[in-house]
């Protein structure tokens, strides 16, 4: 998928409309645009988490491993955006559209399982926080959950790739587990104390 951007502004959206992957014009508040726009938000927060990893530096191999995983996820999220901005169809051109595939979902599952094997089981819900990187990952997780809500809303009205919904669902789990891993394997997690602030 070659992309050439010679001009950043086109004036094409000045009336509140935008183009989907095949050129169809829809309102900027269309639920499909909301879905891939929210995916882009999650990607941006992951970029902040990666910046925090860079600032943390050090020789902890978990940081380098986390950054590599997040780099792959950022690329996947652009794939997901391309998937969502091209409605499902039956033409030859539609068959060539970039789609999330099962192997991307499976990679997330393998990474979740590997990280979770090193963590103690949770005995309480945890509050978003701990290290700076973990905090950004918790924020990314909540934006991924919002993207999932947008996508399931879209799926209730239009056909979308089922692997796309699986991917965003696994992603929020992945970000949760990775946040715990970067909170000293859960030792720095902030535990919820029910009624503790009464």
Residue pairs with C-beta under 8 A, 6 or more apart in sequence:
1 82
1 98
12 18
12 19
13 28
16 27
16 28
16 29
17 25
17 26
17 27
17 28
18 25
18 26
18 27
18 28
18 30
18 33
19 25
19 26
20 26
20 32
20 85
20 86
20 87
21 82
21 85
21 86
21 87
21 97
22 86
22 87
22 89
22 93
22 94
24 87
26 32
26 33
27 33
31 150
31 153
31 154
31 157
32 84
32 85
32 87
32 154
32 158
33 85
34 150
34 153
34 154
35 84
35 147
35 150
35 151
35 153
35 154
36 80
36 81
36 84
36 85
38 143
38 146
38 147
38 150
39 77
39 80
39 81
39 84
39 147
39 168
40 77
40 81
41 143
41 146
41 147
42 77
42 140
42 143
42 144
42 147
42 171
43 74
43 77
43 78
43 81
45 136
45 139
45 140
45 143
46 70
46 73
46 74
46 77
46 136
46 137
46 140
46 175
47 74
48 136
48 139
49 70
49 133
49 136
49 137
49 140
50 67
50 70
50 71
50 74
52 131
52 132
52 133
52 136
53 63
53 66
53 67
53 70
53 133
54 67
55 132
56 63
56 131
56 132
56 133
57 63
62 181
62 182
63 133
63 182
66 133
66 178
66 181
66 182
69 111
69 174
69 178
70 178
72 107
73 108
73 171
73 174
76 100
76 104
76 167
79 98
79 99
79 100
79 104
80 100
80 164
80 167
80 168
82 97
82 98
83 97
83 98
83 99
83 100
83 160
83 161
83 164
84 151
84 154
84 160
84 164
86 94
86 97
86 98
87 94
87 158
87 159
88 94
88 158
88 159
88 160
88 161
99 161
99 163
99 164
100 161
100 163
100 164
100 166
100 167
101 163
102 163
102 166
104 163
104 167
105 163
105 166
105 167
105 170
108 167
108 170
108 171
108 173
108 174
109 170
111 174
112 170
112 173
112 174
112 177
115 177
115 178
115 180
115 181
116 177
118 181
118 185
119 177
119 180
119 181
119 185
119 186
120 185
120 186
122 186
124 191
124 192
124 193
125 191
125 192
126 180
126 189
126 190
126 191
126 192
127 190
127 191
127 192
128 135
128 138
128 139
128 142
128 179
128 190
129 135
129 138
129 190
130 179
130 182
130 183
130 184
130 188
130 189
130 190
131 182
131 183
131 184
131 188
133 179
133 182
134 179
134 180
134 182
134 183
134 188
135 179
137 175
137 176
137 178
137 179
137 182
138 175
138 176
138 179
140 175
141 172
141 175
141 176
141 179
142 172
144 168
144 171
144 172
144 175
145 172
147 168
148 165
148 168
148 169
148 172
151 160
151 164
151 165
151 168
152 165
154 160
155 165
180 186
180 189
183 189
